[in-house]
Amino acid sequence: MPEKHPPEQLLQALWCLPVATEFQTTTGEQLRVEFPGWLNSGAGPDFLEARLCLGDQQLYGAVEFHTHTRLWQAHGHPDDPAYQQVILHVVLYHDPRLPPLVREDGQTIPVVELATQLPEKWEQLVPDGAALLKEYERLPGHCGSLLPEIGQQRLRLLLQEATEQRLQQKMLPIQQAWNTAEPEELLHRALFAALGAPNWSAPFAELSQRLPWSALQSWLRQPPRSARAELLARWFGLCGLLPETPPNAADLHREHAHWRQIWERLENTDRLSAPRREGRRPQGRPERLLVGWFHHLQRVTPLGLLRFWLQQLKTLEPLATTDTLRQTLLQLSDQAFHTPDWEPWRKHAGFAQTAILPDQQLLGEQRQVLLWVNGLLPFFLAYARQHQEPELESLLYRLLLVLPPEPENRHTRFLRQRLFALEAPTFPLSNCSMQQGMLQLAKDFCHNFHQGCHRCELVTLLQEGTSQPLP
């Protein structure tokens, strides 16, 4: 190992150890480490959920490590949304000639230079940094370390309460807006935002405001070919997904030219302002989501969006307590979001994308779950309470129990490791309800600076077996 440039793994391993918890930033501020954070083995910053004190200021977020300050820019972090939650940049060597690191929200990221602050012979403290990090990553949280002793029943009760709380929180903005817009418009907004989750949720929410449900009706009632071109040209254009350069795919050439003609003759062509993040999976590209969404809207237009989904829920109501509820729900959902076999976008990810994808549905099961959890269930919970329909409300909670879990993300992976590191084989997260409860627990407890993992109130709730409302 070169003496002057140890690998970043060694620096990360030192961060995990209580070798030093007090540092000075490159601007002379005192920094105290309350909790170093959890090692992130996936994409993004090196440590997540860290808790620091910078002078009198309490910081909560991610920590990134490099041997040299200049590597922040060299690795492309300023333009990566995943690094906009970084609260500290730890380096071995700092170059004072470089400008300060500033996030998109205007916050300056403090920098700690380790070379001048580590104890003597610090390299001997961690003979194998990689092995230490591997063990550190396996550690459960405080709650997870006690779970084998406490038992799972109390945790299941808390997860159920957290699930109900999470659904009600998603319902609240819809409920508050109930008297400001038509219910069908609110449903359209909720579903459009859910369609783009997580990376395009904000842009799609803005798109539903720019082209509301009432405005879509004139296009959706045109012949299918015309409706498809008129609507998708506008959606693609507003989202910045309609490039001037023709696509490489031959079967999209004519479509691209036609949509460009429609877009260029419009007067208001200001693109969406909401920030977006590009996902890594081509199957989740916004182009595919928008085309799939057009087919859904065309399918529901004869009845109307609200009446269509009320009809689906009425079909499910008699099955609420039967073993066939899950199967029927997935069948109805798949029919509602089906993509016709002739649709060329089943094999494409975008006009500017070159890869040909396997022929598949544009809104598959995982996307349908996102639409149910983040759109349909919150809206109809507000609807049920507005119209005083307790049977409908009961059905909605029942649907959460039978829906498959959402796709895994860094939040679910994080809490799964902290909570179930010692119990995973015997505590499968087999449905959406458990997963939603877990996400709410992470929000209420793991994302709380004042508690921290060692003072977490979730441990107290588990030990007491209480069913009191979560904070």
C-alpha positions in Angstrom: 0.0 0.0 0.0 1.5 3.4 -1.0 2.2 5.5 2.1 1.0 8.8 0.7 -2.2 7.6 -1.0 -4.0 4.9 0.9 -7.2 3.6 -0.7 -10.5 5.3 0.2 -11.6 2.0 1.8 -9.0 2.6 4.5 -10.3 6.1 5.2 -13.8 4.8 5.3 -12.8 2.1 7.8 -11.2 4.7 10.0 -14.4 6.7 9.9 -16.3 3.7 11.3 -13.9 3.3 14.3 -14.0 5.6 17.3 -10.4 6.6 16.6 -11.5 10.3 16.5 -14.9 11.9 16.7 -13.7 15.6 16.8 -12.4 17.2 13.7 -11.8 20.7 12.3 -13.0 21.6 8.9 -10.8 23.4 6.3 -12.5 26.6 7.2 -11.7 26.2 10.9 -15.1 25.1 12.2 -15.3 22.4 14.9 -17.0 19.2 13.8 -18.3 16.4 16.1 -19.4 13.0 14.8 -22.6 11.9 16.6 -23.0 8.9 14.3 -20.8 8.1 11.3 -23.7 6.8 9.2 -24.3 3.5 7.5 -22.0 2.2 4.8 -23.5 2.4 1.3 -22.4 -0.4 -0.9 -24.5 0.8 -3.8 -24.4 3.8 -6.0 -24.2 7.2 -4.4 -22.3 8.6 -1.4 -20.1 6.3 0.8 -22.1 6.7 4.0 -25.8 7.5 4.5 -27.8 8.7 7.5 -24.8 10.3 9.3 -25.4 12.7 12.2 -22.9 15.5 12.7 -22.6 18.7 14.8 -20.9 21.6 13.0 -20.4 24.2 15.6 -24.0 24.7 16.9 -25.6 23.4 13.7 -26.9 19.8 13.6 -26.5 18.1 10.2 -28.1 14.9 8.9 -27.3 13.2 5.6 -24.6 11.6 3.6 -20.8 11.6 3.8 -18.4 11.2 0.8 -14.8 10.1 0.9 -11.9 10.8 -1.5 -8.1 10.9 -1.2 -8.1 14.3 -2.8 -10.6 17.1 -2.9 -10.4 17.4 -6.7 -11.9 14.0 -7.1 -15.3 15.4 -6.2 -15.4 17.2 -9.5 -13.5 14.5 -11.4 -16.1 11.9 -10.5 -19.0 14.0 -11.7 -20.7 14.5 -8.3 -21.8 18.1 -8.8 -24.2 17.0 -11.5 -25.4 13.8 -9.8 -28.7 14.2 -7.8 -27.6 11.4 -5.5 -25.0 13.7 -4.0 -27.3 16.6 -3.3 -27.8 15.2 0.3 -24.0 15.2 1.1 -23.3 17.1 4.3 -19.6 16.4 4.6 -16.7 15.7 2.2 -13.8 13.9 4.0 -10.5 13.8 2.2 -6.9 12.8 3.0 -5.4 15.8 1.2 -7.1 19.1 0.6 -6.2 21.6 -2.1 -7.0 25.1 -0.7 -6.9 26.6 -4.2 -10.1 24.8 -5.2 -13.4 26.6 -4.9 -15.9 25.6 -2.1 -18.3 22.7 -2.8 -21.9 24.0 -3.2 -25.0 21.9 -3.5 -27.9 22.8 -5.8 -29.8 24.1 -2.8 -27.0 26.6 -2.2 -25.6 24.9 0.9 -21.8 24.8 1.1 -20.5 21.3 1.8 -17.8 21.4 4.6 -14.5 19.6 4.0 -12.4 17.8 6.6 -8.8 17.0 5.7 -7.6 13.9 7.6 -3.9 14.0 6.9 -3.3 16.7 9.5 -5.7 15.3 12.2 -5.2 11.6 12.4 -3.2 10.0 15.3 0.3 8.7 14.8 0.6 5.3 13.2 -3.1 5.4 12.3 -2.5 2.9 9.4 -1.9 0.2 12.0 -5.4 0.7 13.5 -6.9 -0.9 10.4 -4.8 -3.6 8.9 -7.6 -4.7 6.6 -10.0 -1.9 5.7 -12.1 -3.9 3.3 -12.7 -6.6 5.9 -13.7 -4.1 8.5 -16.2 -2.4 6.2 -17.7 -5.7 5.2 -18.4 -6.5 8.9 -19.6 -2.9 9.6 -22.1 -3.2 6.7 -23.6 -6.3 8.3 -24.3 -4.7 11.6 -28.0 -4.4 12.6 -29.4 -1.2 14.0 -30.3 -1.0 17.7 -33.8 -2.1 16.9 -32.6 -5.1 14.9 -30.1 -6.2 17.6 -33.0 -6.6 20.1 -35.6 -8.1 17.7 -34.7 -11.7 18.4 -35.3 -11.2 22.1 -38.4 -9.0 21.7 -40.2 -11.2 19.2 -41.9 -10.4 16.0 -45.5 -9.9 17.2 -44.8 -6.4 18.6 -43.0 -5.4 15.4 -45.9 -6.5 13.2 -48.3 -4.4 15.3 -46.1 -1.3 14.8 -45.7 -2.0 11.1 -49.5 -2.2 10.7 -49.9 1.2 12.5 -47.1 2.7 10.5 -48.7 1.5 7.3 -52.0 3.2 8.2 -50.2 6.4 9.1 -48.3 6.4 5.8 -51.4 5.9 3.7 -53.2 8.7 5.6 -50.2 11.0 5.0 -50.4 10.4 1.3 -54.2 11.0 1.4 -53.9 14.4 3.2 -52.9 16.6 0.3 -55.7 15.2 -1.8 -58.2 15.7 1.1 -57.0 19.3 1.6 -57.5 20.0 -2.2 -60.9 18.4 -2.4 -62.9 21.6 -2.6 -60.4 23.3 -5.0 -60.8 21.0 -8.0 -63.1 18.3 -9.4 -62.5 14.8 -7.9 -61.6 13.4 -11.3 -59.0 16.1 -11.8 -57.5 15.2 -8.4 -57.4 11.5 -9.3 -55.6 12.3 -12.6 -53.0 14.4 -10.7 -52.4 11.8 -8.1 -52.0 9.0 -10.7 -49.8 11.1 -13.0 -47.4 11.9 -10.1 -47.4 8.2 -9.1 -46.7 7.2 -12.7 -43.3 9.0 -12.6 -42.2 7.8 -9.2 -39.5 8.2 -8.1 -37.4 10.0 -10.6 -40.1 11.7 -12.7 -42.8 12.3 -10.1 -42.3 16.0 -9.9 -42.2 16.6 -13.7 -45.3 14.4 -14.3 -47.1 16.3 -11.5 -46.3 19.5 -13.3 -47.4 18.0 -16.6 -50.8 17.1 -15.1 -51.2 20.8 -14.2 -50.1 22.0 -17.6 -52.4 19.6 -19.4 -55.2 18.8 -17.0 -57.7 16.0 -17.3 -60.3 18.4 -18.7 -58.0 19.5 -21.5 -57.2 15.9 -22.5 -60.8 15.1 -23.3 -60.8 16.7 -26.7 -57.8 14.7 -27.8 -58.8 11.4 -26.2 -62.2 11.4 -28.0 -60.5 11.7 -31.4 -59.8 8.6 -33.5 -57.1 6.5 -31.8 -54.2 7.3 -34.2 -54.8 11.0 -34.1 -55.4 11.1 -30.3 -52.1 9.2 -29.8 -50.0 11.6 -31.9 -51.6 14.8 -30.6 -51.3 13.9 -26.9 -47.9 12.2 -27.0 -46.3 15.0 -29.1 -47.3 17.4 -26.4 -46.2 15.3 -23.4 -42.9 14.4 -25.0 -42.3 18.0 -26.1 -43.0 19.5 -22.7 -40.8 16.9 -21.0 -37.9 17.6 -23.4 -38.1 14.1 -24.8 -38.7 15.0 -28.5 -35.2 15.7 -29.9 -34.6 17.4 -33.3 -32.4 14.6 -34.5 -34.2 11.7 -36.0 -34.1 8.4 -34.1 -31.9 5.5 -35.0 -34.8 3.0 -34.9 -36.4 2.8 -38.3 -39.9 2.0 -36.9 -39.9 5.3 -35.0 -38.8 7.6 -37.9 -42.2 8.5 -39.2 -43.6 8.9 -35.7 -40.8 11.2 -34.7 -41.3 13.4 -37.8 -45.1 13.6 -37.2 -44.8 14.5 -33.5 -42.1 17.2 -34.3 -44.6 18.8 -36.8 -47.3 18.9 -34.1 -44.9 20.2 -31.5 -43.5 23.0 -33.7 -46.8 24.4 -34.6 -47.8 24.9 -31.0 -47.6 28.4 -29.4 -46.7 27.5 -25.8 -43.7 25.2 -25.9 -42.1 26.1 -22.6 -40.7 22.9 -21.1 -41.4 21.7 -17.6 -39.4 23.4 -14.9 -39.6 20.6 -12.3 -36.2 18.8 -11.6 -35.9 15.3 -12.8 -33.5 12.4 -12.2 -32.5 9.9 -14.8 -33.0 6.3 -13.7 -30.7 3.4 -14.7 -33.3 1.0 -16.0 -34.3 1.6 -19.7 -37.7 -0.1 -19.0 -38.5 2.8 -16.6 -37.7 5.6 -19.1 -40.3 8.4 -19.0 -41.1 7.9 -22.8 -42.3 4.4 -22.1 -44.4 5.5 -19.1 -46.1 8.2 -21.1 -47.0 5.9 -24.0 -48.3 3.3 -21.5 -50.3 6.0 -19.7 -51.9 7.2 -23.0 -53.2 3.7 -23.6 -54.7 3.6 -20.1 -56.4 6.9 -20.5 -57.8 5.9 -23.9 -59.2 2.7 -22.3 -61.0 4.6 -19.4 -62.3 7.6 -21.4 -65.7 6.1 -22.4 -66.6 5.7 -18.7 -64.3 8.5 -17.3 -61.3 8.0 -15.0 -63.2 8.2 -11.8 -66.1 6.0 -12.8 -63.8 3.4 -14.3 -61.8 2.9 -11.1 -64.9 3.0 -8.9 -66.2 0.2 -11.0 -63.0 -1.8 -10.5 -63.2 -1.3 -6.7 -66.9 -2.3 -6.7 -65.9 -5.5 -8.4 -63.3 -6.2 -5.7 -65.5 -5.4 -2.7 -67.3 -8.8 -2.5 -63.9 -10.5 -2.6 -62.4 -8.5 0.3 -62.2 -11.4 2.7 -61.6 -14.2 0.2 -58.4 -15.9 -1.0 -59.0 -14.8 -4.6 -58.7 -11.0 -3.8 -55.0 -10.8 -4.8 -55.4 -12.8 -8.0 -58.4 -10.8 -9.1 -56.8 -7.5 -8.2 -53.7 -8.2 -10.3 -55.8 -9.4 -13.2 -58.0 -6.3 -13.2 -54.9 -4.1 -12.8 -53.1 -5.8 -15.7 -56.1 -5.4 -18.0 -56.5 -1.7 -17.0 -52.9 -0.9 -17.8 -52.4 -3.3 -20.8 -50.3 -2.1 -23.7 -51.5 -3.3 -27.2 -49.3 -5.7 -28.9 -48.9 -3.4 -32.0 -47.3 -0.6 -29.9 -43.7 0.0 -31.2 -42.7 1.5 -27.9 -42.9 -1.9 -26.2 -39.4 -2.4 -27.7 -37.9 1.1 -27.3 -36.7 3.3 -24.5 -36.7 6.7 -26.3 -36.0 8.5 -29.5 -32.4 9.1 -28.5 -31.9 5.6 -27.2 -30.2 3.0 -29.4 -30.9 -0.2 -27.5 -33.7 -2.5 -28.6 -35.5 -3.9 -25.5 -37.4 -7.2 -25.1 -41.0 -6.9 -26.1 -42.9 -6.2 -22.9 -45.7 -4.2 -21.2 -45.0 -0.5 -20.7 -46.7 -0.5 -17.3 -45.8 -3.8 -15.8 -46.7 -5.1 -12.3 -44.1 -3.1 -10.4 -45.3 0.2 -12.0 -48.9 -0.8 -11.3 -48.1 -1.3 -7.6 -46.6 2.2 -7.6 -49.8 3.5 -9.1 -52.0 1.8 -6.6 -49.9 2.7 -3.5 -49.1 6.3 -4.4 -52.2 7.2 -6.5 -55.3 5.0 -6.3 -55.3 4.1 -2.6 -54.7 7.6 -1.3 -57.2 9.2 -3.6 -60.0 6.7 -2.8 -59.3 6.9 0.9 -60.0 10.6 0.6 -63.1 9.7 -1.5 -64.3 7.2 1.0 -64.1 9.6 3.9 -65.6 12.4 1.9 -68.6 10.2 1.0 -68.7 8.3 4.3 -68.1 4.9 2.8 -66.5 2.8 5.5 -66.8 -0.4 3.4 -64.7 1.2 0.7 -62.1 2.4 3.3 -61.8 -1.1 4.7 -61.3 -2.6 1.2 -58.4 -0.1 0.5 -56.5 -1.3 3.6 -57.2 -4.9 2.6 -55.7 -4.2 -0.8 -52.5 -3.0 0.8 -52.3 -6.5 2.4 -52.5 -8.4 -0.8 -50.6 -6.1 -3.2 -47.0 -7.2 -3.9 -44.2 -5.0 -2.5 -43.0 -2.0 -4.4 -39.6 -2.3 -6.2 -36.7 -2.3 -3.7 -35.0 1.1 -3.2 -32.2 2.4 -1.0 -34.6 3.2 1.8 -36.1 -0.3 2.0 -32.7 -1.9 1.6 -31.3 0.3 4.4 -34.0 -0.5 6.9 -34.2 -4.1 5.9 -30.5 -4.5 6.9 -30.8 -2.4 10.1 -34.0 -4.1 11.3 -33.8 -7.6 9.9 -30.1 -8.4 9.7 -30.6 -11.1 12.3 -34.2 -12.1 11.4 -34.4 -11.8 7.6 -35.0 -15.6 6.9 -37.9 -15.7 9.3 -39.5 -12.3 8.6 -40.2 -12.0 4.8 -41.6 -8.7 3.6 -44.1 -10.5 1.4 -46.6 -7.7 0.8 -47.0 -4.0 0.2 -48.4 -3.3 3.7 -45.3 -4.5 5.5 -43.0 -2.6 3.1 -45.0 0.7 3.5 -44.9 0.3 7.3 -41.2 -0.2 7.1 -40.7 2.9 5.0 -42.8 4.9 7.6 -40.7 3.6 10.4 -37.5 4.7 8.6 -39.0 8.2 8.1 -40.2 8.6 11.7 -37.2 7.1 13.5 -34.1 6.5 11.3 -34.4 10.0 9.8 -34.4 11.7 13.1 -31.2 13.6 14.1 -32.2 14.1 17.7 -32.6 10.4 18.5 -29.9 8.7 16.5 -29.7 4.9 16.4 -28.5 4.4 20.0 -31.3 6.6 21.4 -34.0 5.5 19.0 -37.6 5.6 20.4 -38.5 2.6 18.2 -36.6 0.4 20.6 -38.7 1.7 23.5 -41.9 1.0 21.6 -40.8 -2.5 20.7 -39.8 -3.3 24.3 -43.0 -1.9 25.7 -45.1 -3.6 23.1 -47.2 -0.5 22.9 -49.7 0.3 20.2 -49.6 4.0 20.8 -49.5 6.2 17.6 -46.1 6.8 16.1 -44.6 10.3 16.6 
